[in-house]
Amino acid sequence: MDIKTLIERFEKIERAAVQSERAVQIISWDWRAMTPKAAAPGRAETIGAVSDVNFAILTSGENRKTLDALAQPEHLAQLPPTLAARVRELKKQSDRKAAIPPALFSEFTVLQARSEAAWEQAKRQNDWPSFAPHLQNMFDYTNRFIDLWGYEGSRYNALLGFNEEGMTAEKLDALFTDLRDAIVPLIQAVRRSPVVIDDGFVNQTFPVEQQRVMAHALLDLEGFRGDWGVLAESEHPYTTSFGRQDVRLTTHYYEDMFLPAVFSTLHEGGHGIYEQNIDPALDGTIVGCGLYSGMHESVSRFWENMVGRSLPFWRCNMARFQQWFPRQLGGVTPEQMYAAVNKVGTSLTRIEADELTYNLHIILRYELERDVFEGRVRVRDLPDLWKQKMQDYLGLTPLDDTQGILQDIQWSMAQFGYFPAYALGNLYNAQYTHTMKSQLDFDRLVETGDLGAILQWKRENLYRFGATRSPEQTMLALTGEPLQAKYLIAYLQDKFRALYHIEKEAAQ
């Protein structure tokens, strides 16, 4: 078959794969954001049926022959770089799904949707026993998939490779060891510090209606296009995209505190902005989306932390927050708010954790799921192990499972191998933001509310490429170096030593 015919066939396969996957995502978004809870079982069947269509497209014999032929080195060498990247990515996804028998995949997708529904109910009711069998299913099925996919080194590498190309447990262990060795002494120094941060004003009654107004204003400030996206509400904030011009976000509001909605909205808005600023030429292709988990998390953590938890941000925007919540925040200064949003060690939950302790929340989850897949930990023991690690790493003990094992949605969806992406996102973010700050007057831009220049820098250097480059290629292009922990460590040390008046020697 000549290469022109192969390309024509490939484009038809790619179009069908992308559109069927979007259909699954649309149904899933509707289910999480709008569907009555009683409809969950039926919607799980719907998701399963449409997922089967996508599975069939990627695994049919004729389609596999086309992908195999076009992916041959002699053919790839003739393709433009972007088309070659599309072929490699679709071939990888096809290989991964083709390894799984169709009946097994169909069973899994239905159980996956039911597991997510069971988690949501269990979290509301603090009912770990009702969710445990569903989580056991997710680990069991994923273990069966790992055996079919194959792996080198740790079994966990099969999951990491799908979520973050080129990453392994061995590399993660080295990065996380560097982080832990730097963060734990700094946390201890913070706790010895005489500085006491008053954050009582963030825990009052903040009407949800006003928080909704605030959330939309924050998205506008970031540069999220409201005409190309939607903001809804769900138990766990998340983002999904059906192309540049249809990006769906959710956030969550608590009436007794407003900061979770601030940072979850900035975070999800960061994901959405990435999707909206990919090169239009990639729309509808398999690479017309953000790059892998870690890089996608880096852009969301950038807007949440580098911008939203910075003093320039609060100097610029404190007056707006006081307009939304005049009684609660009327007398609060930008400096007081900056200190409050960066107060260390008060959160039992990941999504509300400060920057310093956040990475230990991720390392905890990484170690637990890795150890389950490597056979060192049983699912039924996870709640107690979770509590023990929280005490060991953070000196905190969850009051119940809602604040512990049940707090995150990812495991209910069998999204294993994803949690490390949050820490990788912080690492990527710190390294390329270091480069950005050498080229832009970052603090002045944030303090004056001129975020357009920052958005343009990220569009030109990161967003527009979609998933055409690997994480390693992206970091080399952005910073000239492979990923290193030293930039995040330096950022955290500089910030929290200054905030808590810690001498350099005291944090060693």
TIMIFI-134761 format. One record per residue (C-alpha): residue in three letters; x, y, z. Coordinates in pm, 1 decimal. Layout:
// residues N
NODE:residu:u:v:w
NODE:ALA:X:Y:Z
...
***
This chain:
// residues 508
NODE:residu:u:v:w
NODE:MET:0.0:0.0:0.0
NODE:ASP:146.3:340.2:-99.3
NODE:ILE:209.8:602.3:169.6
NODE:LYS:-58.8:840.7:40.1
NODE:THR:-326.1:574.8:91.2
NODE:LEU:-188.0:489.5:432.6
NODE:ILE:-209.9:856.2:538.2
NODE:GLU:-568.6:884.9:413.4
NODE:ARG:-667.4:574.2:608.1
NODE:PHE:-480.5:693.8:914.7
NODE:GLU:-664.9:1025.5:917.9
NODE:LYS:-1001.1:847.5:907.9
NODE:ILE:-899.8:622.1:1197.6
NODE:GLU:-766.5:917.9:1395.4
NODE:ARG:-1082.8:1121.4:1339.5
NODE:ALA:-1304.7:834.7:1455.2
NODE:ALA:-1085.9:766.8:1759.9
NODE:VAL:-1076.1:1131.3:1868.5
NODE:GLN:-1448.5:1190.5:1820.8
NODE:SER:-1555.2:871.0:1996.8
NODE:GLU:-1327.5:955.9:2290.5
NODE:ARG:-1483.2:1302.0:2303.5
NODE:ALA:-1825.1:1138.1:2319.9
NODE:VAL:-1713.6:938.3:2624.8
NODE:GLN:-1582.0:1256.0:2787.1
NODE:ILE:-1899.4:1452.3:2715.5
NODE:ILE:-2113.5:1183.4:2877.8
NODE:SER:-1874.1:1166.6:3174.0
NODE:TRP:-1876.9:1544.5:3223.1
NODE:ASP:-2255.5:1555.2:3207.9
NODE:TRP:-2274.4:1271.7:3458.6
NODE:ARG:-2042.1:1436.7:3709.5
NODE:ALA:-2176.0:1789.1:3673.1
NODE:MET:-2547.9:1751.4:3601.1
NODE:THR:-2690.8:1396.9:3608.5
NODE:PRO:-2925.2:1302.3:3899.7
NODE:LYS:-2751.3:1061.2:4133.0
NODE:ALA:-3023.9:801.0:4087.4
NODE:ALA:-2926.9:778.8:3719.5
NODE:ALA:-2568.7:671.8:3795.4
NODE:PRO:-2610.1:297.6:3719.9
NODE:GLY:-2770.1:361.2:3383.4
NODE:ARG:-2517.0:624.5:3290.4
NODE:ALA:-2238.2:381.0:3373.5
NODE:GLU:-2380.9:143.8:3111.3
NODE:THR:-2391.4:430.1:2857.2
NODE:ILE:-2029.4:520.9:2920.1
NODE:GLY:-1936.0:155.8:2884.0
NODE:ALA:-2116.3:123.1:2551.3
NODE:VAL:-1953.6:431.5:2397.2
NODE:SER:-1613.2:331.4:2534.4
NODE:ASP:-1657.5:0.7:2353.7
NODE:VAL:-1692.7:192.8:2026.6
NODE:ASN:-1367.1:377.5:2086.1
NODE:PHE:-1199.4:50.8:2185.7
NODE:ALA:-1316.0:-117.4:1864.2
NODE:ILE:-1183.1:166.5:1649.1
NODE:LEU:-838.2:144.9:1805.2
NODE:THR:-816.2:-234.0:1800.9
NODE:SER:-984.9:-352.9:1481.2
NODE:GLY:-765.4:-568.7:1260.5
NODE:GLU:-774.1:-342.7:954.1
NODE:ASN:-703.7:-29.6:1153.0
NODE:ARG:-416.1:-198.2:1331.6
NODE:LYS:-264.8:-300.9:996.8
NODE:THR:-276.7:60.3:876.4
NODE:LEU:-116.5:192.4:1195.2
NODE:ASP:151.4:-77.1:1194.6
NODE:ALA:240.3:-5.7:833.0
NODE:LEU:254.4:373.3:866.7
NODE:ALA:457.3:347.4:1188.2
NODE:GLN:738.1:161.5:1010.2
NODE:PRO:1061.1:365.4:1025.4
NODE:GLU:1083.9:401.7:647.3
NODE:HIS:735.0:553.9:636.9
NODE:LEU:769.0:770.5:946.6
NODE:ALA:1086.0:921.1:800.2
NODE:GLN:882.9:1052.7:504.7
NODE:LEU:623.3:1228.4:720.6
NODE:PRO:625.9:1589.8:843.5
NODE:PRO:718.5:1601.0:1216.4
NODE:THR:366.7:1677.5:1338.4
NODE:LEU:208.8:1399.3:1136.2
NODE:ALA:476.5:1158.2:1255.5
NODE:ALA:396.1:1255.9:1616.2
NODE:ARG:26.9:1186.4:1549.2
NODE:VAL:105.9:843.0:1408.3
NODE:ARG:328.5:749.4:1701.5
NODE:GLU:71.6:861.3:1958.8
NODE:LEU:-224.4:684.3:1799.2
NODE:LYS:-14.6:370.0:1749.5
NODE:LYS:81.9:376.6:2117.2
NODE:GLN:-281.5:408.7:2226.0
NODE:SER:-384.2:133.7:1986.2
NODE:ASP:-111.9:-102.0:2111.9
NODE:ARG:-215.8:-39.8:2470.2
NODE:LYS:-583.1:-115.4:2411.6
NODE:ALA:-525.6:-401.7:2169.3
NODE:ALA:-344.5:-589.8:2444.8
NODE:ILE:-673.0:-609.0:2641.3
NODE:PRO:-945.6:-856.8:2537.0
NODE:PRO:-1261.5:-661.4:2437.7
NODE:ALA:-1485.0:-838.1:2690.0
NODE:LEU:-1242.7:-758.2:2971.2
NODE:PHE:-1226.9:-392.4:2870.0
NODE:SER:-1606.4:-369.7:2852.7
NODE:GLU:-1639.5:-516.6:3202.9
NODE:PHE:-1383.2:-271.6:3332.9
NODE:THR:-1543.3:45.1:3193.1
NODE:VAL:-1878.1:-34.8:3354.8
NODE:LEU:-1713.8:-120.3:3688.1
NODE:GLN:-1505.3:196.3:3663.4
NODE:ALA:-1813.2:417.5:3632.4
NODE:ARG:-1983.0:235.3:3919.9
NODE:SER:-1670.0:273.5:4131.0
NODE:GLU:-1669.3:649.7:4080.5
NODE:ALA:-2035.3:672.0:4183.8
NODE:ALA:-1967.6:455.3:4489.9
NODE:TRP:-1674.1:676.1:4589.2
NODE:GLU:-1883.7:991.3:4573.9
NODE:GLN:-2146.5:840.6:4804.1
NODE:ALA:-1886.3:689.1:5036.6
NODE:LYS:-1707.4:1022.9:5069.7
NODE:ARG:-2028.4:1203.6:5161.8
NODE:GLN:-2111.5:937.3:5421.9
NODE:ASN:-1758.2:861.2:5546.7
NODE:ASP:-1819.4:498.7:5451.4
NODE:TRP:-1493.1:328.9:5351.4
NODE:PRO:-1634.8:-28.0:5376.0
NODE:SER:-1892.1:41.3:5103.1
NODE:PHE:-1621.8:168.2:4866.0
NODE:ALA:-1349.0:-87.3:4944.1
NODE:PRO:-1481.0:-362.3:4708.8
NODE:HIS:-1496.0:-112.8:4421.0
NODE:LEU:-1139.9:1.6:4481.9
NODE:GLN:-1029.1:-360.8:4498.9
NODE:ASN:-1185.5:-409.2:4154.8
NODE:MET:-993.9:-112.4:4016.0
NODE:PHE:-662.0:-245.0:4144.0
NODE:ASP:-739.9:-601.5:4033.2
NODE:TYR:-837.6:-508.5:3678.1
NODE:THR:-542.8:-273.6:3643.2
NODE:ASN:-310.1:-550.3:3759.8
NODE:ARG:-451.8:-774.9:3487.7
NODE:PHE:-386.5:-499.2:3233.8
NODE:ILE:-26.5:-459.5:3353.5
NODE:ASP:32.9:-829.6:3292.0
NODE:LEU:-101.0:-788.2:2938.8
NODE:TRP:97.8:-471.1:2865.2
NODE:GLY:425.3:-594.5:3010.4
NODE:TYR:678.7:-379.9:3192.8
NODE:GLU:1045.0:-339.1:3283.0
NODE:GLY:1155.6:-297.9:3643.1
NODE:SER:868.0:-207.5:3872.0
NODE:ARG:515.4:-314.5:3773.2
NODE:TYR:426.5:47.9:3841.0
NODE:ASN:633.4:153.4:3539.6
NODE:ALA:358.5:26.3:3309.4
NODE:LEU:129.3:292.2:3456.2
NODE:LEU:385.8:570.2:3471.4
NODE:GLY:480.3:520.9:3108.7
NODE:PHE:124.5:583.2:2998.6
NODE:ASN:79.8:891.1:3216.8
NODE:GLU:426.2:1040.8:3167.1
NODE:GLU:633.6:915.6:2875.6
NODE:GLY:985.9:825.2:2981.1
NODE:MET:917.9:836.2:3354.8
NODE:THR:992.1:536.3:3578.8
NODE:ALA:957.8:454.5:3947.5
NODE:GLU:1335.9:457.9:3969.5
NODE:LYS:1356.2:816.1:3837.2
NODE:LEU:1067.9:923.9:4058.1
NODE:ASP:1231.0:776.5:4365.7
NODE:ALA:1541.4:987.3:4300.5
NODE:LEU:1345.4:1309.7:4240.5
NODE:PHE:1118.7:1250.5:4538.8
NODE:THR:1412.8:1167.6:4765.5
NODE:ASP:1572.3:1503.4:4678.2
NODE:LEU:1241.5:1677.9:4748.5
NODE:ARG:1173.1:1496.5:5074.1
NODE:ASP:1526.0:1554.2:5203.0
NODE:ALA:1486.5:1928.5:5145.1
NODE:ILE:1123.4:1972.6:5247.8
NODE:VAL:1110.6:1779.2:5576.5
NODE:PRO:1385.4:1987.1:5749.0
NODE:LEU:1221.6:2305.3:5618.7
NODE:ILE:883.8:2201.3:5761.5
NODE:GLN:1051.8:2130.0:6093.8
NODE:ALA:1216.1:2473.9:6089.2
NODE:VAL:879.7:2634.6:6011.7
NODE:ARG:726.5:2462.6:6313.5
NODE:ARG:1007.3:2593.2:6534.9
NODE:SER:962.3:2944.4:6401.6
NODE:PRO:816.4:3204.2:6641.8
NODE:VAL:613.6:3349.4:6354.1
NODE:VAL:240.9:3294.4:6408.9
NODE:ILE:18.2:3350.1:6107.5
NODE:ASP:-340.5:3454.4:6174.8
NODE:ASP:-568.8:3304.4:5912.1
NODE:GLY:-893.9:3304.3:6109.0
NODE:PHE:-1055.1:3544.1:5865.0
NODE:VAL:-1054.6:3283.1:5586.5
NODE:ASN:-1292.6:3058.8:5782.8
NODE:GLN:-1618.1:3251.1:5798.6
NODE:THR:-1943.5:3235.1:5607.5
NODE:PHE:-1883.9:3316.0:5240.4
NODE:PRO:-2211.8:3298.3:5043.8
NODE:VAL:-2185.0:3051.7:4759.2
NODE:GLU:-2357.6:3288.0:4516.5
NODE:GLN:-2078.4:3540.2:4567.5
NODE:GLN:-1818.1:3268.1:4532.8
NODE:ARG:-1966.4:3183.4:4192.9
NODE:VAL:-1926.2:3546.8:4085.9
NODE:MET:-1568.9:3535.1:4215.3
NODE:ALA:-1487.7:3214.5:4026.6
NODE:HIS:-1598.0:3351.7:3690.7
NODE:ALA:-1401.8:3671.9:3751.5
NODE:LEU:-1087.9:3472.4:3833.0
NODE:LEU:-1119.7:3277.0:3508.7
NODE:ASP:-1150.8:3604.5:3316.0
NODE:LEU:-841.5:3735.9:3493.7
NODE:GLU:-638.2:3428.8:3393.7
NODE:GLY:-738.3:3462.1:3031.2
NODE:PHE:-981.1:3170.1:3010.5
NODE:ARG:-1223.9:3232.3:2724.6
NODE:GLY:-1578.2:3199.9:2855.2
NODE:ASP:-1716.4:3178.4:2501.7
NODE:TRP:-1505.0:2865.8:2452.9
NODE:GLY:-1574.0:2703.4:2786.5
NODE:VAL:-1809.7:2627.2:3072.5
NODE:LEU:-1769.4:2633.8:3450.9
NODE:ALA:-1991.4:2398.8:3651.9
NODE:GLU:-1980.2:2238.1:3998.1
NODE:SER:-1886.2:1887.8:4107.6
NODE:GLU:-1775.3:1704.4:4420.0
NODE:HIS:-1415.2:1704.0:4294.9
NODE:PRO:-1295.2:1985.2:4063.8
NODE:TYR:-1165.9:1874.4:3726.0
NODE:THR:-1125.7:1974.6:3360.3
NODE:THR:-1205.6:1802.8:3034.5
NODE:SER:-1172.3:1925.7:2678.4
NODE:PHE:-1353.2:1844.9:2355.3
NODE:GLY:-1127.7:2070.2:2149.7
NODE:ARG:-999.6:2427.3:2184.5
NODE:GLN:-1345.0:2579.2:2165.7
NODE:ASP:-1524.4:2346.5:2408.3
NODE:VAL:-1342.4:2318.7:2740.9
NODE:ARG:-1541.4:2215.9:3050.7
NODE:LEU:-1430.6:2301.8:3403.6
NODE:THR:-1581.3:2228.9:3741.2
NODE:THR:-1506.1:2369.2:4084.8
NODE:HIS:-1644.0:2316.2:4434.1
NODE:TYR:-1769.9:2567.7:4691.6
NODE:TYR:-1769.5:2551.8:5070.9
NODE:GLU:-1982.2:2809.5:5245.8
NODE:ASP:-1753.8:2821.3:5550.2
NODE:MET:-1436.3:2901.9:5352.6
NODE:PHE:-1363.0:3062.4:5017.8
NODE:LEU:-997.9:2979.1:4945.2
NODE:PRO:-1064.7:2624.1:4818.3
NODE:ALA:-1281.2:2771.9:4542.2
NODE:VAL:-1017.3:3037.0:4467.4
NODE:PHE:-739.7:2787.9:4415.6
NODE:SER:-941.5:2507.6:4254.7
NODE:THR:-1079.3:2760.7:4004.7
NODE:LEU:-734.8:2903.4:3925.0
NODE:HIS:-603.8:2545.8:3899.4
NODE:GLU:-874.3:2417.0:3665.5
NODE:GLY:-862.6:2741.4:3471.4
NODE:GLY:-493.2:2673.2:3411.4
NODE:HIS:-580.4:2337.1:3258.6
NODE:GLY:-847.7:2502.2:3046.1
NODE:ILE:-623.0:2782.2:2921.2
NODE:TYR:-370.5:2522.8:2805.5
NODE:GLU:-634.8:2345.2:2598.4
NODE:GLN:-769.9:2670.2:2452.0
NODE:ASN:-427.7:2785.4:2331.6
NODE:ILE:-310.7:2479.4:2140.4
NODE:ASP:-228.6:2541.9:1774.0
NODE:PRO:-561.0:2539.7:1580.8
NODE:ALA:-394.5:2319.5:1317.3
NODE:LEU:-386.5:2037.6:1574.7
NODE:ASP:-754.6:2055.3:1665.2
NODE:GLY:-929.8:1725.5:1605.3
NODE:THR:-604.6:1528.1:1599.0
NODE:ILE:-478.2:1284.2:1858.4
NODE:VAL:-209.2:1537.2:1963.5
NODE:GLY:-448.7:1835.4:1976.6
NODE:CYS:-450.5:1826.3:2356.1
NODE:GLY:-222.6:1912.7:2644.3
NODE:LEU:93.1:1709.6:2691.1
NODE:TYR:70.0:1421.1:2936.3
NODE:SER:-20.3:1445.9:3301.4
NODE:GLY:280.1:1617.9:3457.4
NODE:MET:304.8:1900.0:3206.6
NODE:HIS:-70.7:1956.0:3222.3
NODE:GLU:-48.6:1975.0:3600.4
NODE:SER:242.6:2217.8:3570.4
NODE:VAL:28.5:2475.8:3392.3
NODE:SER:-251.9:2445.8:3647.4
NODE:ARG:-12.6:2464.5:3943.4
NODE:PHE:149.7:2767.0:3779.0
NODE:TRP:-171.7:2970.1:3789.1
NODE:GLU:-269.6:2834.4:4128.6
NODE:ASN:67.6:2882.4:4301.8
NODE:MET:313.2:3100.6:4113.3
NODE:VAL:38.0:3351.6:4045.4
NODE:GLY:-244.8:3290.1:4294.1
NODE:ARG:-31.7:3235.9:4606.6
NODE:SER:203.1:3525.0:4532.0
NODE:LEU:210.8:3859.2:4712.6
NODE:PRO:184.3:4055.2:4384.1
NODE:PHE:-143.5:3874.7:4306.1
NODE:TRP:-300.9:3981.6:4636.0
NODE:ARG:-168.2:4336.1:4606.0
NODE:CYS:-339.3:4354.4:4271.2
NODE:ASN:-666.4:4183.1:4361.3
NODE:MET:-735.9:4229.7:4733.7
NODE:ALA:-977.1:4514.0:4664.8
NODE:ARG:-1184.1:4290.4:4438.0
NODE:PHE:-1213.0:4021.0:4702.7
NODE:GLN:-1320.7:4288.7:4950.3
NODE:GLN:-1595.4:4394.8:4711.2
NODE:TRP:-1720.6:4036.5:4692.8
NODE:PHE:-1691.6:3978.6:5067.9
NODE:PRO:-1684.9:4322.7:5236.9
NODE:ARG:-1787.3:4206.3:5583.3
NODE:GLN:-1550.0:3911.5:5593.8
NODE:LEU:-1241.5:4066.9:5431.3
NODE:GLY:-1291.5:4441.1:5466.2
NODE:GLY:-998.4:4498.7:5702.0
NODE:VAL:-756.2:4241.6:5559.4
NODE:THR:-437.1:4363.7:5392.1
NODE:PRO:-269.7:4195.9:5092.8
NODE:GLU:22.0:4102.4:5318.0
NODE:GLN:-208.6:3934.9:5570.1
NODE:MET:-382.3:3740.1:5294.6
NODE:TYR:-51.0:3635.9:5140.1
NODE:ALA:61.4:3499.0:5475.5
NODE:ALA:-272.5:3322.8:5530.1
NODE:VAL:-276.3:3145.2:5192.4
NODE:ASN:78.2:3023.0:5250.4
NODE:LYS:38.8:2912.9:5613.0
NODE:VAL:213.9:2578.1:5654.6
NODE:GLY:84.9:2246.7:5778.5
NODE:THR:-282.0:2301.2:5853.0
NODE:SER:-445.1:2086.4:5586.6
NODE:LEU:-530.4:1717.4:5600.0
NODE:THR:-643.7:1727.1:5236.2
NODE:ARG:-428.0:1751.0:4926.5
NODE:ILE:-626.3:2008.9:4732.7
NODE:GLU:-620.0:2251.6:5027.1
NODE:ALA:-255.9:2189.2:5121.2
NODE:ASP:2.2:2465.4:5123.3
NODE:GLU:283.3:2454.8:4869.8
NODE:LEU:541.0:2327.6:5115.7
NODE:THR:353.0:2023.3:5242.3
NODE:TYR:169.7:1950.6:4916.1
NODE:ASN:443.7:1738.4:4767.2
NODE:LEU:446.9:1512.3:5073.6
NODE:HIS:75.9:1446.7:5016.4
NODE:ILE:171.7:1329.3:4666.2
NODE:ILE:465.3:1119.1:4778.6
NODE:LEU:235.1:946.7:5029.3
NODE:ARG:-12.2:850.0:4756.4
NODE:TYR:263.0:746.4:4517.5
NODE:GLU:419.3:514.1:4772.2
NODE:LEU:88.2:351.9:4863.2
NODE:GLU:-30.1:279.6:4510.1
NODE:ARG:316.0:167.4:4399.2
NODE:ASP:333.4:-72.2:4694.3
NODE:VAL:-11.1:-219.0:4616.8
NODE:PHE:96.3:-298.0:4260.9
NODE:GLU:426.8:-439.4:4379.2
NODE:GLY:243.9:-668.1:4622.8
NODE:ARG:369.7:-512.8:4946.5
NODE:VAL:37.1:-361.2:5054.8
NODE:ARG:-322.1:-489.8:5056.6
NODE:VAL:-614.4:-264.8:4960.2
NODE:ARG:-794.4:-334.2:5287.2
NODE:ASP:-496.4:-194.1:5481.3
NODE:LEU:-482.9:136.4:5291.8
NODE:PRO:-685.9:351.5:5537.7
NODE:ASP:-460.7:268.4:5832.1
NODE:LEU:-142.2:301.5:5627.3
NODE:TRP:-266.6:636.8:5498.8
NODE:LYS:-312.1:763.9:5854.7
NODE:GLN:28.8:637.3:5957.6
NODE:LYS:208.6:804.0:5668.0
NODE:MET:22.8:1130.5:5731.8
NODE:GLN:152.7:1122.1:6087.5
NODE:ASP:506.5:1027.0:5980.2
NODE:TYR:538.3:1284.7:5701.7
NODE:LEU:321.2:1572.9:5819.4
NODE:GLY:256.2:1515.6:6186.8
NODE:LEU:-117.6:1509.0:6117.6
NODE:THR:-378.8:1236.8:6162.6
NODE:PRO:-706.6:1236.3:5962.3
NODE:LEU:-1014.1:1248.5:6183.7
NODE:ASP:-1200.8:1014.9:5948.6
NODE:ASP:-1169.5:848.3:5607.1
NODE:THR:-1332.1:1143.7:5430.4
NODE:GLN:-1021.8:1342.6:5524.2
NODE:GLY:-802.3:1040.6:5452.4
NODE:ILE:-831.1:761.4:5198.5
NODE:LEU:-1163.2:886.8:5052.5
NODE:GLN:-1062.9:1245.6:4983.4
NODE:ASP:-950.7:1203.6:4618.9
NODE:ILE:-1145.3:1079.4:4317.1
NODE:GLN:-852.7:941.5:4114.0
NODE:TRP:-832.8:588.4:4255.0
NODE:SER:-1208.1:536.8:4209.7
NODE:MET:-1149.5:592.3:3836.3
NODE:ALA:-849.6:355.0:3828.7
NODE:GLN:-637.5:658.9:3747.6
NODE:PHE:-330.3:490.1:3889.1
NODE:GLY:9.0:633.8:3807.9
NODE:TYR:-143.6:982.0:3788.7
NODE:PHE:-73.5:1119.7:4135.6
NODE:PRO:300.5:1164.7:4070.7
NODE:ALA:199.3:1407.5:3796.5
NODE:TYR:101.4:1665.5:4058.2
NODE:ALA:452.7:1668.7:4204.4
NODE:LEU:606.6:1647.0:3856.6
NODE:GLY:389.4:1943.8:3766.0
NODE:ASN:542.2:2142.4:4050.7
NODE:LEU:890.4:2040.6:3937.2
NODE:TYR:830.1:2131.3:3572.1
NODE:ASN:656.5:2452.8:3675.0
NODE:ALA:938.2:2574.6:3901.8
NODE:GLN:1203.4:2501.5:3639.3
NODE:TYR:1039.5:2673.4:3342.9
NODE:THR:909.4:2961.4:3557.6
NODE:HIS:1271.8:3023.5:3655.6
NODE:THR:1343.2:3062.9:3283.6
NODE:MET:1034.9:3280.7:3231.2
NODE:LYS:1137.5:3515.5:3512.1
NODE:SER:1474.7:3567.8:3344.7
NODE:GLN:1287.2:3697.5:3038.4
NODE:LEU:984.6:3877.4:3187.6
NODE:ASP:930.9:4116.2:3480.5
NODE:PHE:699.0:3857.3:3632.1
NODE:ASP:615.8:4021.3:3965.6
NODE:ARG:537.4:4356.5:3804.7
NODE:LEU:309.2:4193.7:3547.8
NODE:VAL:116.8:4007.7:3817.4
NODE:GLU:93.6:4309.1:4049.2
NODE:THR:-41.7:4529.7:3771.8
NODE:GLY:-281.8:4263.4:3649.3
NODE:ASP:-109.7:4252.8:3309.6
NODE:LEU:-123.2:3875.9:3272.0
NODE:GLY:-148.5:3887.2:2893.9
NODE:ALA:229.2:3890.5:2851.4
NODE:ILE:261.6:3583.8:3071.8
NODE:LEU:-11.2:3405.2:2877.4
NODE:GLN:162.1:3494.2:2549.9
NODE:TRP:497.1:3357.8:2675.9
NODE:LYS:335.3:3029.5:2769.5
NODE:ARG:139.9:3012.9:2444.9
NODE:GLU:451.2:3059.3:2234.2
NODE:ASN:678.2:2832.0:2436.4
NODE:LEU:446.3:2558.3:2562.5
NODE:TYR:73.3:2563.7:2493.6
NODE:ARG:70.6:2571.8:2113.7
NODE:PHE:265.1:2249.1:2071.3
NODE:GLY:-7.2:2031.6:2223.9
NODE:ALA:114.7:1674.0:2262.3
NODE:THR:358.3:1679.3:1970.2
NODE:ARG:667.3:1668.4:2196.9
NODE:SER:766.5:1444.3:2485.9
NODE:PRO:804.1:1588.0:2837.9
NODE:GLU:1181.9:1559.5:2810.8
NODE:GLN:1187.7:1737.3:2473.3
NODE:THR:960.0:2006.4:2614.3
NODE:MET:1182.1:2077.2:2915.3
NODE:LEU:1495.4:2088.9:2702.5
NODE:ALA:1327.1:2334.7:2465.9
NODE:LEU:1191.5:2548.7:2752.0
NODE:THR:1491.9:2553.3:2983.3
NODE:GLY:1788.6:2390.9:2809.6
NODE:GLU:1808.7:2127.5:3084.9
NODE:PRO:1644.2:1797.8:3177.0
NODE:LEU:1407.2:1796.7:3474.5
NODE:GLN:1578.1:1865.6:3808.0
NODE:ALA:1449.2:1909.8:4162.4
NODE:LYS:1679.2:2200.2:4250.2
NODE:TYR:1453.8:2473.1:4108.8
NODE:LEU:1148.5:2372.9:4311.5
NODE:ILE:1362.8:2327.2:4622.2
NODE:ALA:1514.9:2675.4:4582.5
NODE:TYR:1172.9:2833.0:4522.9
NODE:LEU:1022.2:2671.6:4833.7
NODE:GLN:1323.5:2752.0:5050.4
NODE:ASP:1333.0:3117.6:4946.4
NODE:LYS:959.6:3165.9:4993.5
NODE:PHE:908.6:2994.7:5326.8
NODE:ARG:1232.9:3106.6:5489.8
NODE:ALA:1128.5:3464.7:5420.9
NODE:LEU:769.8:3410.3:5534.3
NODE:TYR:870.7:3242.1:5861.9
NODE:HIS:1192.0:3441.4:5924.5
NODE:ILE:1412.4:3132.5:5910.0
NODE:GLU:1787.4:3163.2:5887.4
NODE:LYS:1941.5:2940.3:5622.7
NODE:GLU:2127.0:2725.0:5876.1
NODE:ALA:1808.4:2659.3:6075.5
NODE:ALA:1649.1:2473.6:5786.2
NODE:GLN:1935.8:2234.2:5724.3
***
